[in-house]
Amino acid sequence: MDASTNHAEQTVLLLGGTGRTGDRVLQQLLSRGVHVRALVRSADRLPAGVAADPRLTVVVADLLSLSDQQVREQVDGCDAVISCLGHTISAQGVFGKPRDLVTRSVERVCRAARDLRPTQPVKLILMSSVSVNRARGLDRRRGRFERAALWLLRGLVPPARDNQRAADFLHDVIAAADPCAQWVIVRPDTLKEGDVTEYALHEGLVDGLFRPGATTRANVAHFMCELATDAEVWAAWRGRLPVIMNASPE
């Protein structure tokens, strides 16, 4: 779509829309006039006041349990897919199944887009983490100790490995100019509560793993919505892994 397209003509498939960042994405998309198809496990966990919005379609389902045809039906007609899927911070959420939730979800969405062969590529916007490396060692700011710590983390903590594998899949399999699906991986630093404020976007890492910066969930949601609805923002970051951080106070 070009920059002049009305937001009311856009439809976004939202995955993870009942999470702490996903619910902010949902509310911001609706406030922009975007039609949202929210795939959720429980409609009871939707943010208060959104259920009656005529622009919202709620599909109660588990993406990984759907057939390939059902996944295609959810992706069909959507201009973008925003994924805020992640693992619950609990023993079951971290070490239980599915350990590859993010990777499998990304693979299924991309496969559906390729099967559908849309006239314009589906935008896939994936919320990830600064613990995820860009491919081929491009995040050179990490020192030897930090790289070793991340290697150990991915070996011991399944969600860390899952997020990296999802990023590797997109980089290695889905080209930046793919005619059916294109992507941006959003890497926030330490997530905080708070409203939308000024924030900065960086090509690579800014702070170290052990001295992290901060990013409000509302700012992450705002940037992901910008990617979905603003053609210029999308063109600037397509096929990249921007790091988002709150702007430094003056």
QUIMO-V825383 format. One record per pair of residues at least 6 apart in sequence whose C-alpha atoms are under 7 Angstrom apart, sorted by the first residue. I is the first residue (numbers start at 1). GAP is how many residues later the second one is. Records with the same first field share a line. If there is no record, write none. Layout:
I: GAP / GAP
//
This chain:
1: 230
2: 229
3: 227 / 228
7: 25 / 26 / 27 / 222
8: 25 / 26 / 27
10: 24 / 25 / 69
11: 23 / 24 / 25 / 67 / 68 / 69
12: 23 / 24 / 25 / 66 / 67 / 68 / 69
13: 23 / 24 / 25 / 62 / 65 / 67 / 68 / 69
14: 22 / 23 / 24 / 25 / 67 / 68 / 69
15: 23 / 24 / 25 / 67 / 68 / 69 / 70
16: 6 / 24 / 67 / 68 / 69
17: 6 / 9 / 21 / 23 / 67
18: 22 / 27 / 28
21: 63 / 196 / 200
22: 62
23: 24
24: 194 / 197
25: 196 / 200
29: 196
30: 25
34: 21
35: 20 / 21
36: 19 / 20 / 21
37: 19 / 20 / 21
38: 19 / 20 / 21
39: 19 / 20 / 21 / 22
40: 19 / 20 / 21 / 22
41: 19 / 20 / 21
42: 18
43: 17
63: 42
64: 41
71: 41
72: 40
75: 37 / 38
76: 40
79: 43 / 44
80: 42 / 43 / 44 / 148
81: 42 / 43 / 44
82: 42 / 43 / 44
83: 42 / 43 / 44
84: 42 / 43
85: 17
86: 16
87: 6 / 7 / 72
88: 6
94: 63 / 64 / 65
95: 63
99: 59 / 60 / 63
100: 62
102: 60 / 61 / 64
103: 59 / 60 / 62 / 63
106: 60
110: 71
113: 9 / 67 / 68
114: 66 / 67
117: 63
118: 62
120: 60
121: 58 / 59 / 60 / 61
122: 58 / 59 / 60
123: 58 / 59 / 60
124: 57 / 58 / 59 / 60
125: 58 / 59 / 60 / 99
126: 58 / 59 / 60
127: 58 / 59 / 60
128: 35 / 57 / 58 / 59
129: 58 / 59 / 60
130: 57 / 58 / 59 / 113
132: 31 / 32
133: 6 / 31
135: 33
139: 65 / 66
141: 64
146: 63
153: 7
154: 6 / 7
155: 6
176: 6 / 62 / 63
182: 56 / 57
183: 55 / 56
184: 53 / 54 / 55 / 56 / 57
185: 55 / 56 / 57
186: 55 / 56 / 57
187: 54 / 55 / 56 / 57
188: 27 / 32 / 55 / 56 / 57
189: 23 / 24 / 25 / 26 / 55 / 56
190: 22 / 23 / 24 / 25
191: 23 / 24 / 25 / 26
192: 22 / 23 / 24 / 25
193: 23 / 24
194: 22 / 24
195: 23
196: 22 / 23
197: 22
198: 48 / 49
199: 20 / 45 / 46 / 47 / 48
200: 44 / 45 / 46 / 47
201: 41 / 42 / 43 / 44
202: 40 / 41 / 42
203: 38 / 39 / 40
204: 38 / 39
205: 38
207: 6
213: 32
214: 31 / 32
215: 29 / 30 / 31
216: 30
226: 7
227: 6 / 7
//
